[in-house]
Amino acid sequence: MVLHGNEITKDLNIRTKEDIERYQAWMQYQQQAQMHQQQASILAQYYQQPTSYAAAVTKNQKPSRWGQQSSAPIQKSQPSTKVPGFVPATTVAPSYAPTPPPKPNESTGGSGFPASMKLYVKRVFDTAPTGPQKELMEQKLKALIAVAKANNSLWSTDWTKMPIPDLNTPAHVIPTIPKKAPQSFMSLDYNKKRKQNNLLAAVAPVTSQRSVFDDDEEEEKPVDISNLPTAYQVAEMERKNQRQNRFNIKSNVSPKFTKKVARMKISSNFEIDPNPDENIWQPIVGTCMELEKGYLRLTAPPDPSTVRPLSVLKKTLELLKKKWKDETNYVYICDQFKSLRQDLTVQDIRNEFTATVYETHARIAIEKGDLGEFNQCSGQLKLLYTIYNIKGCVDEFTAYRIIYMLHTNNRQGLIEIFSSISDPGPCVKHALSIRSSLSNGDYPTFFRLYHDSPAMSGYLIDEFIARERLKTFAKLAKAYRPTLSIVFLAEILGFARPDEKITKEIIRNTTKWIISCGVEVNQAEVDSKAASAVLNQAKE
C-alpha cells in the first residue's frame, strides 16, 4: 500500500517526510495484524483447541490482558486515519504476543524460582568438590543468580544450557547467561531497541502513555551489586581499580617533566600512550651515529639504534647551519630540523642546546614565511623559557610572538603576553610600539618602525604590511582631494625609508602596487574620489 503526502495531510496534521514514513509503517502493521488474526482463527478451527486470542476472534469477542476473555465485541482492524500517540492497556494483543512468564505456583513448587534453575543448582552441587572449593562454588552460584535476578532474566534464562561455573576464573567472572529460544514461530523479539522497531510498543500490552513513535533509546540500568555476596563485591571493586590504574603513567621521567607533559605540544612528533605497561615515556639514550636522518612520525616506542645522542645532535646542528647558508634548501632543512627535534624529545633533553635548536629552526621558518612551523617552535620555546627556566633569546622571540599575534588579530594572545612581561628588552619595546601605532591609527609611525625593525621582526611584518597599506591608502583617499601624487604615497605607505631619496625604482614599485589594488594611475597621480570608491568596495 503506497500513501502519498497529499492523501495523508488531507485529514491529519502530518507534514514531514518522517511522519509519512511512520504513518505508512503503522498502516503496514495494521494489515499484518489482520492477516495474523485470520491465520489464528484458521489454526484454532483446525485443531479445535482455540487459543485465547483465536477463541476471541471466532466468538467475536475481545480478549483482555494475558488471555482473559471479555464480553465486549472485537472491532475489525481497519486502517485508522489518526496515528495514536500511545497504546492503552486494553489494546488487543495479537496471536504472536509473547508468552507471559509462569506464576510461582506453576511448575515452580511455589518458591518463585523456575524449576529448571533448581535442577541447575542441584547439578552444580552434584559435580562440585568438597571442602573450601565447594564454598567458592556456592559464592559463584549466588552471584550468578543475583545478577540474573537484578537483570530480570530468571525466567528468560535457559538454565538447561547454563555451564557450570569455573573455579579457576576470578570471582567476578560470571558465565554467559543463555536466553531461551522463542516458544512459537509467531513470537517477536522484545529485546530489540526502540530505534530498530518503533511499532513494537503497539503490539505489546503496555500501560504507560509513551508514544510508539518515540525514537529515544531506553538506557540500560546499572546492576546494583550491594545485594550480591561480599566476595563478588570485593572482586568487582578490584576490577574497577585495575581499570583506573591503567591510565596512570609510571616512568622514570623527572617529576617536573611529568607534571608539565600534559601541557606540552610535542610538535605532533610523538603521541602519549597512557598504558604504563609499555612505559614508552621513559627517556632513552640513542646510539645512532649518523649526522643526517630523515624525519619519520613515530607510531611505536623509539628504537635507541635509530636515535642520535646529544653529542651527535650538536654536530648535526652545525652541519645544518652550514648547509642552509650554502644551499638554502628549505624543504630539506626543515625535514632535518624536525628529525633533530624529535630525537631531543624522545630522550627528554631540555637544556640550552634544545632552545638553540628551536630558535634556529624558528628563524629559518620566519625567513621563508613558514608561519606554521614558526608557531610550533615558538610554542616550544615559550615552555622552555617559562617552565624549564632555560636562558635563551627570550626578548627576541617574545617580540616575534607579539608581532605574530598582531598578524593574526589574536587579542587574547596579546593579553597573555603582556601579563608575562616584567622587564621588556629592546625587541619587545619595538614590538609594543608597533602595537600602539596600529591601535591608534598612527600609520606614519608604523611604517617608520617597520624600516627600523630589529633582528627578523621585519620578515613577520611583511606578512601583514599589505593589509595595513590598504587601510592607510583608503584613509588618504578620503582625506586628500582631488588627487594624490605617487611620490607622496611612496613616502607615506612605507615604500621608501624616511631618510631615503625617492628613486624611479621606488616610484615604479609604488605604481605597481596601486594598480594591483584596482586604482588607475594618470600621470603619476591618483584620483582620490575614484580611488576611495574602489577601495571601500574592496574592503567590503
Residue pairs with C-beta under 8 A, 6 or more apart in sequence:
1 24
1 27
1 28
1 31
2 24
3 20
3 23
3 24
3 27
5 17
5 20
8 14
8 19
8 20
8 23
9 15
11 81
12 23
12 81
12 82
12 83
14 20
14 23
14 83
22 83
22 198
22 213
23 83
25 198
25 199
26 80
26 83
26 199
26 202
27 79
29 199
29 202
29 203
30 77
30 78
30 79
30 80
31 79
33 77
33 94
34 76
34 77
36 94
36 95
36 96
36 186
37 53
37 57
37 77
37 94
37 95
39 95
40 51
40 53
40 54
40 57
40 94
40 95
41 54
41 57
41 58
43 54
44 50
44 51
44 54
44 55
44 57
44 58
45 58
50 58
51 67
51 95
52 63
52 66
52 67
52 68
52 69
53 63
53 67
53 92
53 93
53 94
53 95
53 97
54 95
55 61
55 63
55 69
56 62
56 63
56 69
56 70
56 74
57 74
59 69
60 73
60 74
61 69
61 70
61 71
61 72
61 73
61 74
62 70
62 72
62 73
62 74
62 75
62 92
63 69
63 70
63 92
63 93
64 70
64 90
65 89
65 90
65 93
65 205
66 100
66 205
74 92
83 213
84 202
84 212
85 209
85 211
85 212
85 213
86 208
86 209
86 210
86 211
86 212
87 201
87 202
87 205
87 206
87 212
88 207
89 205
89 206
89 207
91 202
91 205
91 206
93 203
93 204
93 205
94 203
95 186
96 184
96 186
96 187
96 188
96 203
97 187
97 203
97 204
97 205
98 187
98 188
98 190
98 204
99 183
99 184
99 187
101 155
101 156
102 108
102 114
102 155
104 110
104 111
104 112
107 114
107 115
108 114
108 115
109 115
109 118
111 118
113 154
114 154
114 155
114 157
114 159
116 158
116 159
116 160
117 145
117 154
117 157
117 159
119 159
119 160
120 159
120 160
120 162
121 141
123 164
124 137
124 141
124 164
124 165
125 134
125 137
127 164
128 134
128 137
128 138
129 137
133 167
136 167
136 171
137 165
137 167
139 171
139 229
139 231
139 232
140 165
140 167
140 171
140 174
141 165
142 228
142 229
142 232
143 171
143 174
143 228
143 229
143 231
143 232
144 165
144 174
144 175
144 177
145 154
146 227
146 228
146 229
146 232
147 174
147 177
147 223
147 228
148 154
148 157
148 177
150 223
150 224
150 227
151 177
151 223
153 177
153 179
156 179
156 180
157 177
157 178
157 179
157 180
158 178
158 179
158 180
158 181
161 178
162 175
162 177
162 178
163 175
165 174
165 175
166 173
166 175
170 235
170 239
171 231
171 232
171 234
171 235
172 232
172 235
172 236
172 238
172 239
179 191
182 189
188 200
188 203
190 200
190 204
192 200
193 217
193 218
194 200
194 201
194 214
194 215
194 216
194 217
194 218
195 215
195 217
198 212
198 213
198 214
198 215
199 212
201 210
201 212
202 212
225 232
225 233
225 236
226 233
228 236
245 276
246 274
246 275
246 276
247 274
248 276
249 258
249 261
249 272
249 274
249 276
249 281
250 276
250 279
251 258
251 276
251 279
251 281
251 282
252 282
252 283
253 261
253 281
253 282
253 283
253 348
254 348
256 387
256 388
257 348
257 350
260 383
260 387
261 272
261 281
263 383
263 387
264 380
264 383
265 376
265 379
265 380
266 345
267 338
267 341
267 345
267 376
267 377
267 380
268 297
268 376
269 297
269 298
269 338
269 341
269 342
269 345
270 298
270 342
270 345
270 346
271 298
272 281
273 280
273 281
278 301
280 301
280 302
283 346
283 347
283 348
284 302
284 304
284 307
284 346
284 347
285 304
285 307
285 309
285 347
286 304
286 305
286 306
286 307
286 308
286 309
286 312
286 343
286 347
287 304
287 305
287 307
287 309
288 304
288 305
288 306
288 307
288 308
288 309
288 312
289 308
289 312
290 308
290 312
291 308
291 312
291 315
291 316
291 319
292 316
292 319
292 336
293 306
293 308
293 336
293 339
293 343
294 335
294 336
294 339
295 335
295 336
295 338
295 339
295 342
296 339
298 342
298 346
302 346
307 343
307 346
307 347
308 316
308 343
309 347
310 347
310 349
310 353
313 340
313 343
313 344
313 349
313 353
313 357
314 353
316 336
316 340
317 340
317 353
317 356
317 357
317 360
320 333
320 336
320 337
320 340
320 360
321 360
323 329
323 332
323 333
324 333
324 364
330 364
330 368
330 370
333 364
334 361
334 364
334 365
334 370
334 373
337 357
337 360
337 361
337 364
340 357
341 357
341 358
341 361
341 380
344 354
344 357
350 384
350 388
350 390
351 390
352 390
352 391
352 392
354 384
354 390
355 381
355 384
355 385
355 390
355 391
355 392
356 392
358 377
358 380
358 381
358 384
359 377
359 381
359 392
359 393
359 397
361 373
361 377
362 373
362 374
362 377
362 378
362 381
362 397
362 400
363 456
365 371
365 373
365 374
365 377
366 374
366 400
366 456
366 459
366 460
367 456
367 459
369 459
369 462
369 463
371 404
371 407
371 463
374 400
374 404
375 404
378 397
378 400
378 401
378 404
381 392
381 397
382 401
384 390
384 392
385 392
385 394
385 397
386 420
394 425
395 424
395 425
395 426
395 427
395 428
396 427
396 454
396 455
398 417
398 421
398 427
398 428
398 431
399 425
399 427
399 428
399 430
399 431
399 454
399 455
399 457
400 431
400 456
400 457
400 460
401 413
401 417
402 414
402 417
402 428
402 431
402 432
402 434
402 435
403 431
403 434
403 457
403 460
403 461
404 460
405 411
405 413
405 414
405 417
406 414
406 434
406 435
406 438
406 464
407 460
407 463
407 464
414 435
421 428
424 432
426 454
427 454
427 455
427 457
430 449
430 452
430 453
430 454
430 457
431 457
433 445
433 449
434 446
434 449
434 450
434 461
436 442
437 443
437 445
437 446
437 449
438 446
438 468
441 475
443 468
443 471
443 472
443 475
443 492
444 492
446 468
446 494
447 492
447 493
447 494
448 494
448 498
450 458
450 461
450 465
450 494
451 458
451 494
451 497
451 498
453 461
465 494
469 493
469 494
469 513
470 517
470 535
470 538
470 539
472 492
472 493
473 489
473 493
473 514
473 517
473 531
473 535
474 532
474 535
474 536
474 539
476 484
476 489
476 492
476 528
477 484
477 526
477 528
477 529
477 531
477 532
477 535
478 528
478 532
480 528
481 528
481 529
482 527
482 528
482 529
483 525
483 526
483 527
483 528
484 525
484 526
484 528
484 531
485 524
485 525
485 526
486 507
486 510
486 511
486 514
486 521
486 524
486 525
486 526
487 502
487 507
487 524
489 495
489 510
489 514
489 526
490 496
490 502
490 506
490 507
490 509
490 510
491 498
491 502
493 510
493 513
495 506
495 509
495 510
495 513
496 502
496 506
500 506
507 524
511 521
511 524
514 521
514 526
515 521
517 534
517 535
517 538
518 534
518 538
519 526
519 530
519 531
519 534
519 535
520 526
520 527
520 530
